Each structure stands twice: as C-alpha cells, then as structure tokens.
Amino acid sequence: MQGRLLILDAVSTNRIVLTALLEPACYTVDQGQTLADALVALRIDRPDLVLTAWSLPDGSAMDLRAALDAEDPDRLVPVVAIARPGELTDRRAALRAGLTDLLVHPLDETMLQARLRAILRARPAGPALDLGPDPDNHGRPPDPPRTWPETAPDTSARAAGAPHAAPGFAEPRPGFARPGRVAILADEPETAHAWCQGLSAQLNQPVSGFGMMQRGQVLNAVHPPDVVVLALTADRPGPALRCLADLRAGPSTRHMAVIALPRGRDGVASAAVQALDMGADDVMPGPFEPGELALRVQAQLRRKHLSDRLRNTVRDGLRAALIDPMTGLYNRRYALPHLAHVIRQSARTGRSFAVMMADLDHFKRINDQHGHLAGDAVLTEAAGRLRAALDPQHVLARIGGEEFLVVLRDTDAPTARAVADALRRAVDARPFPVGDAPDGQLRKEAVTVSIGVAICPPAGDPDVYGFPDDPDEPRLAALLQQADRALYTSKNAGRNTVTIARSAA
C-alpha cells in the first residue's frame, strides 16, 4: 500500500473522480464531505495525507489545517488543497497556514501522482516510529505527553507535510527557529545570484548562489546546505536533473531538502514530474516569486530539522543499546554478535583468534569498604586503562558487574599472552582513587585483574561448519566457557595473573 488518503469534498463527483484516479496507484482511499468527517477519520482511519477541496460546507482548507492541529498536535498529517476554477485563493496564505500545497483544477494526473509520492516520501520509513492506536482506547492513539504550554497550535511546522512524530519526538513550540543553510543552483550564475538577493531579503539571512558548473562546491561542501533551490530549465532539464541525482546519491547531501523551480514555456509539467520522481521534495509552480519561495524554504527547513532529530534520536538510541553507560565500553548485546562474526570470519580467512575474560580482583571489597560510588569510579578507571592498553582493532566490552570480554581477531597464542599481560599491567600500574579520607587526603586502593584466554583456531569450511548467528550457537558458547574456566584458574592461582586455556578447536 502506497499510503492511506482522505478525500474531502462536498461534491460527490469530485470525490469519485479522485478516487478512481488514485486507487489504481495502490492508495487506500477514504472519503468525506466536511471538517467533522476529517476529525473522525483522523481518530479512526489515521490517513497519511488529506486531499481537500479549498471550500467545504463547514469551513475552508485552512480551517481544516487548524482543526487537525488542534485535535492532535503531534500527528503532522499533510494537507493538500484543490481549488475549483474561479475560486478566490491565496497560495502564500495557504502555505503560511500550514497547507502542504494548493492545486487548481483541472488537475494534471501525472503531476498529482508525482506530488503525492514526494509528500508521502517524507514520512518515516515504515511504522517503526508510529506507536499506533491503543486498542483499549477505541482506536484513538494515547494522548501524548505535553512538553509545552497549551497555546494556539503552531501550524507553520505543517507546511512541508512533516511525518507523524511519536511521543518524545515532537518538535517543541514555538515553531522552527534555527536558521538553516540555503543555496540556489541555476544554469547561469547571474540567475542564481539574482534569486539569492530576492530570497535572502525574504528569509532575512544569507543565501548562497551557484551556477551549475559550480555544483561541486555544493556536492563536496564540508557543511552542505540544508535546502537547495534548483532552477530547472524545462527545454533542457538534463544538467539540473543529473545534479539532483548526485545530491540524492551523496552521503552528505542525500538528506538535504530540494525545491525544484521549473522555468520555460514548454515541458514545464514534465520537468516538474521528473524532478519529483528523482527525489525533489517540493516543486514551486510558476515564475520565481521570492515571497512564496521563502515560505516553501522555511517549510522544508522545518521538515528537515524534524527528520534530522528523528534520525539522531534513533542513532543515539541504537548507540545506547550497544554501549555500557558507565564505562563507555561495548556491552554484551554488541560483544556476543561481534564474537559470532569473528568466528565466521575466521572460518573464511583461516586465521586464529583469541577471546579473553577479565575480572577485577576483590571488587566486592571496594564496594563494601568505600561504597558503590567508589566502586563505579574504579570500574570506569579500569575500563579506561584497559581500553588505552588495547589496539583499536580489537573489541573490549563490559559484560557483567566487574567482568570484561576482549576479542582479538587474527591473533595467535604468543600475541594473545602478550596482550593479556599488557592489560594486566595496565590495571596494576598504579592505585585507584576511591574517595577522600577523613584527613582530607585522597584515598587510594591497589586493584588487580585476573584474565583467562582461549585461543581458537579457524573452524574450517564455513559451508560445512555453518555460521553462528546468536549467543546460543554451541561453538560460541563453548569458547566463552573455555575462557571463563581459564579465568577461574587465574583466580585460584592467586589472582593478578593470566591463564591460557587449551585449544578451543
């Protein structure tokens, strides 16, 4: 399913025509006639986009935008208005009110489809960020936590058709305030600089202009612009479309917002459709008009800001899931799959590797005598010493209270012992601070570490032995057990020592 659309129009013929146009494109289409119908659909059907007539029996498209925002401020459903010929409309007022776009009958079918695809493309990739309705709340999503004062809804953040924000991701009120970097690309540098002057005056901030021959300055910029306005010459769109493809392919530019502005007499609609389908986020119809373009740029800046926050939050969440918050080392959730990967790699390359289990000696005594805060400080300091003594290509993880796992790829027994001895000496090198003594002096405690090492020769043909994918794989579990037994041998031998286990083959 491409998405769920809600069509609002008091004229049944218009609804039927739009439904017949959109359902073959694999959209799920719901219909309504009034603002009240839209609010019901928002609660029950949860549309991804609303196509509404400019005038409805109980209000206008701008009234609909305000009503949707008041009903659910966190669910940023894009609204596209469609005006009948002769209706008094104001595109700039519509964009300022938060509508995603304003179209006018007769509609170009190809252009409409491309515009809808571009708007829906701005949604999160899949339902992972949409917590969905609560089945015990009659299909209505739970009320989101309020993190701002209850004021009139700020509709300006809706203009770009920003995706639904799950609780905790919503942009705080008031609306977007951070200035963004904006650039204009046109065939002729003179055109780009002239447009820069007009747009800069409207945005009240500098705007950079480049000719198409200078596009490398945008593509290779250390800090690329947040929004690019791309002048698209309709009778020769090739250079601009190739530039658009390059922007979407570049790792540092793929997330920037692109607004295409087609120019010319013939082929404007075709060039606009191509731009939208190649990744443009918006198309501005008609000639260059700095006031309207500024509104579209501001809307795209808001959308990009929210999208960046979503990506950053997900990335930070993934990092938090794999990193031990106290020591900054990897945790068990990362270390065991990594070890499984090393086993697979060893089978492919024919090289041995080593696994170490390291445990701080008499750590309970630190907690009992000096308190858990001192114990935490010792753990953090020990982690730092171990990390500093280890080559960056190897993996160090905290997998228990005072227990650490070390994975050394492409390592033989002599090298593993040398590394283990270096780790042991790093911990034992100097006492650890554990707090202030009653006389005001810094108290210190000697801390040592015991280490068990398992050397694992290559497993052989991976097609025969298979690849372990999880911690329950027998080969992985047996390897960890060998390292753990070697660790306890070190403990029983008096601690602060290294024990090499027999072959883990």
N, C-alpha and C positions, 0 to 999 in steps of 0.2 A: 504494500500500500504506500503510495506516494505521500499521503497525508490526509487529514480529515478537514474538509472545508465546510463552512457555513455560509449559505447564500441567503441574504436578506433583501427582499423586495416586495412591495405591496402588489406589484403586477405579476400575476402568475405566469404569463407568457415569458417574461424576462427570466424568471426562475427556471422554467422548463428549458429554455434555450441554453442557459449557462450550465445546467445540469447535464444536458445532452452533449455539451462541448467538453466537459471536464471528466465525466465518468469514464469515457474510453481511455483517458490518460491514467487510469488506475487510482483516482482520488475517490475517497468516500465522501459523498455529498449529502449534507443535511440542509433543510430549507426552513425559512421563517419569514415573517412579514413585519415584525415590529421590534423595538428595543427590548420589550419584555421577553419575546421569543429568544433573543440573543442571550439574555441573562440566564434563562433556563438551560439553554444549550451549553453555556459556559460551565454550569454546575454539573450537568449530566453527561453531555456528549464530549466535552473538552475539545473543541475544534483547535486545529493548528493555525488556521487563518480564517478571517471573515471577509467575504466579498459582499459589500453592501451598496444599495442604492444611495445616492447622495441625499435624497429626501425620503424619509419614512413617515408613516402615519403619526407616530408619536415623537418625532424628533429628526435631527439630521445625523449625518455620519460623524460629525464632530461630537454631537451629544452621545452617540454610541461609544466613541472612544472614552469619553469621560465616565460613562456608566460602567464600562468594563473595568476601568482602572479603579473605580470606587468599589466595585464588587470584589475584585481580587487584585490588589496592587502588585503582587509578586508574579502573577501569571501574565507575561507580556505578549498577549496574542496580537499579531499584526493585523491591521485593518486596512483594506484597500477599498476605496470608494469608487463608484462608477456613476457618472453624471449623464443625464439624458441631454440630447442636443437642445441648446437654448436655455438650459438651467443656469442660473447665476451662481458661478463658483469662484473660489479664490484658492488657487493652488498653494500659495505661500501660507495663507491662513490654515489650510488643511494640514500642511506639513508641520506648522508651528503647534497645532493642536495635538499632534502625535500620530496622525494617519501615516501609514507607510507610503501610500501613493494615491493619486487621483487620476483615474482614467475617464475617457469620454467616449460615449457611443458615436459612431459604430466602432466596435472593438476589432482589432486585428487579432485573429485567433492565435497565430504563431507567436506574436508579441506577448499576448496574455499568458500563454503557456510558459514562455521563457521567463517572464516576470515572476510568475508564481514559483517556478523552480528556484530562481535566485533567492526569493524571500525565504522559502522553506529550507533552503540550504544553510541558512544562518542558524537553524535550530541545532541543539546539541546532537552529536552523532549517536542516536539511539536513545532508549528510555532510561539509561543508567542514572541520569541526573533528575529524572522526574519521579518523585516518590509515589505518585499515583493517588487515586482516591482511597479513602478509608471505607472498607465495606460496612463498617458499623456506623457510618455517618451518612447513609443514604446516597452514596456515590459522590459526595462532596469532599474535596481534599481537606485535610485538617487545617484549622486556622493557623497561619504562620506566626511565629513569634514576632512581636513588634519591636523593632530596634530603633524606631524614630518616633517623634511625636505625631499624634493623629492630626494631620492637616489636610488641606485640599490636595487631591492626588496630583503629582507632578507628571503630566502627560508627555513632557518633552522627551523622556527617555524611551518612548514607544515608537518613535518615528522610523527607526530602522528595522522594525519587526524583530526586536531582540528576543532570544529564546526564553522559554519558561525557566525561571530561576527557582531551584529547590530551596527550602528554608535554609538560611545561612549563607546563600549565595546572592541574595537580592542586593541591588545597589542602594546604598543609603540615600535618604533625602537630605538636602535638595539635590537636584539633578546633577549631571556630569559637569565638573568644574575644571578638571585637569586639562591644560592646553595640550594639543597634540601636534605632531609634525605633519604638515600638509605640503604636497608637491603637485605641480602641474606638468604634464608631459604633452607636448604638441609637436606636429611635424616641423613647424618653424619656431625657432627660439623667440622671435618677435611676438608671435601669438601667445606663447607661454608667459612671457614677461608682462604682456598687456593684461592677460587674465589674472596674473598674480596681483597686480595693483588693485583691480576691482574686488577680487575675493579677499585680499588682505584687509581692505578697508571695512568689509562687512564682518569679518571674523575678529577684527581688532588684534591681529597677530601676524607675524611674518609668514609669507608663503613662498616657497622656492619654485622656480620655473626652469624647465629644461627642454631643449629641442630633442627630437627623437634620436639624433646622433649622440646625444649626451646621456642616454638612458643608463649607461654603465655606472654613472655616478649614483643612480638610484638603486640599481640592482646590487652593487657592491658596497653600498654605504655601510659603515660600521654601525650607525644608528639610522636604519631606514625609516622613511616616513610612515606615519600611521594611516594616512589616507593619500591616495594618488588619484588625481583627476586626469583622465586620459582622453585627450581630444582624438576623435575617431573620424577621419575623412571618409565619407561614405563611398566615393567612387574609387578609392584606393585604400581599403582598410588593412591591407596586409601587414605593414610595419607596426601599426598600433596593436593588432591582434597578436602578432608574434611577441611584442613586448608584454602584453597581458599574459600570454602563456609562460614567458620567462618569469614574470612576477609570481605566478602561481606555483612554479616549479622550484623557485629558490628557497632554501631552508630559512633564510632570514626575512623573506618577503612574502611567504605564502599566506601568512595570516593578516597581512595589511588589507585595508578596505580599498576597493577600486570603484570609482564612479566614472562610467563612460559617458562622453558627451558627443553624440554623432553630429557631424556637420555635412552640409551639402544639399543638393536638390533631389537627387535620385538615389535610391537604395539605402535611405536612412534607416527605415524599419528593419531591413535585412541586416544591416551592420549592427544595429542595436541588439537584435536577437542573437547574432553570433557572439557579441561581447558578453551577453548574459550567460549564454551556454558555455562559454570558455572561462567563466569564473568571475565576471564583474558582479559586484554586489548591488549596484544601482545604475540606472540609466536616466539621464536628465533629458527629457524631450524638449525640442525647440532650440532656439539660439542661446548663446551664452547670456545668462542673466545672473549677475553676482548675488543678488538677494536670495533667490531660490537655491542657487548652488550652495550658498553658505548654510542654509537650513539642512540640505542633504548631507553636507560635510559634517556638520555638528551631530546629526543623527548617526552617521557611520562611526564617528569618534566614540559616541556613547556605546554603540553596539560592540565595537572593538574592545573598548575598555572592559565591558562586562565579559566578553569572551575571553580576554586575557586573564581576568580574575578567575573565571571558571577553570581554565587550563592550569593556572598557577596553584589553585586550591587542590585540584586533582593531583598535580605533580607533588605538591607538599604532602598530601595525604598518602600517596604511594611511598614517598620517602619516609614518612613517619612510620609506615607499616613495616619497613625493612631496616630501620635504624634504631638502635637502643638509645632512648632519650637521655640516659645518664652519662654514658661513656662516649657516645657518638660513633661507636662501632656498629658493624652489621649485627643483626640479631639472628636467631635460629631460623626465622621464616625465610631469610635470604641465604644463610650459610648452607643449609642442607640441600636445597635445589642446586646451589653452586657446586657443592661436592658431587652431586649426581652428574652435573655437566662435566666436571673434571674426569670422572670415571669414563664417561662416553668419549671424551677427547683422548684419554689415554689409550682406549681401545683402538682409536683411529690412527694415532701417531706412533704407537708402540713405545711410549716413554713412561717411565715410572713416576709416581708422585708420592707425597707424604702427607699424613694427617696427624696433627698434634692435639692433645687435650692438655690444657694448662689450668692449674688450680692454685689460688693463693693459699699459703700455709697458715694455719691457725687464725683464719679470718674471723671466726666467731669471737675470739678473744678481743679483737679490735672493737667489735660492736658492744660486747659486754662491758669492757673497761672504759671505753671512751664515747660510746653512744653511736647511734646509727648515722648521724650526720658525719661523724669522723669516718665511719666505715664507707659511706658514699664517697667521701673525699679520697680515701685510699683507693677505692675501685677506679675512680676517674683518673687518678695519677698513674696507677698501674697500667690502665689501658693506654694512656699516652706514652708511657715508656715502651710498652710492647710494640705499639704502632711505629714509634720512631726507630726501633731496632729491626724492623721488618721491611723487606723490599716491597715497594708499592705494587708489584705484580702479584703478590701473594695476598690471601684474604685472611683477615683477623675478625673474629666475631665473638660477642659475649652471648653464651647460650644458656647460662644459668646464673645463680647468685654471684659467685666469685669464680666461675668457670669460663674458660675461653677455648675457642676452637680455632686452629690455624690450618689452612690448606695451602700446601706448597706444590704447585704444578711443576712438571719436568724436573724432578728432584730425585737424586739417589741417596743412599743411606749416609755416606760421609757428609754430604752437603746438609742433609736434614739434621744431623747431630750438631754440626757447626752452627746452624741457625738456632736450634734449641738452646745450645749453650749461650749464645749471644742474648737470647731472650731472657734466660735465667739470670745472667749477669746484669742485664739492664734493670731488672726489678730489684736485685740485691745491691745495686751500686751505691745507694745512699738511703738513709732512713726517710720515712714518710712523715710529714707533719700531720698531727692528729688533734690539734687544738691548743689552747692556751693553758698553761699551768697556773696554780694559784699565785705564784710569784711573778706572773706576767710574762714568763719565758715561754717560747714556743715548744710544745711537747712533740717529740718525735718517736716513732717506733720503727724497728727493723722489720721488714716484710720480705718474705721469700716466696718462690713459686716452684711447684713440682710439675714436671712435664712428662707425658707419655707420648711416644712416637710410634706410628705404624707406617711402614714403608709398603707401598702397594705397587707391584709390577703390573704391566699392562694386561688387560683381560683377554686379549686376543681378538679374533674377528668379531666386530660388533654385530654382524648379521647372525652370528652363532650365539653370542652371549646376551645379546639384546642390550638396550639402553635403559638404565634405571631412571625413572621419572619422578619418584617421590621417596620420602624417607623410609617407607615400608619395604623398599626393594631389598632383598636379602643381602646382596653384596655390600650395599651401603651400610646396612645395619651391622653386619659382621665387622666391617672396617672400623666403625665407631667403637664397637665393643673391644676390639683389639687395642685401640689407642687408650680406651678407658682402663683396661686391665693394666696396661703399661704405666698409666698414671698412678694407679694404686700401688704398683710395685715401687715406684719412686717414693710415694708416701711412706710405705713400710720400710724403705731403706734409709729413712731419716730425714726425708724432705729436702727441698732445695737441690734436687738432683734431676737428671734426665735418664729415662729408660727407653731403649729401642725394642719394640716388640719383634717377635719372629715374623717372617714374611706373611703378608696378608693375602697372598695369592689363593 
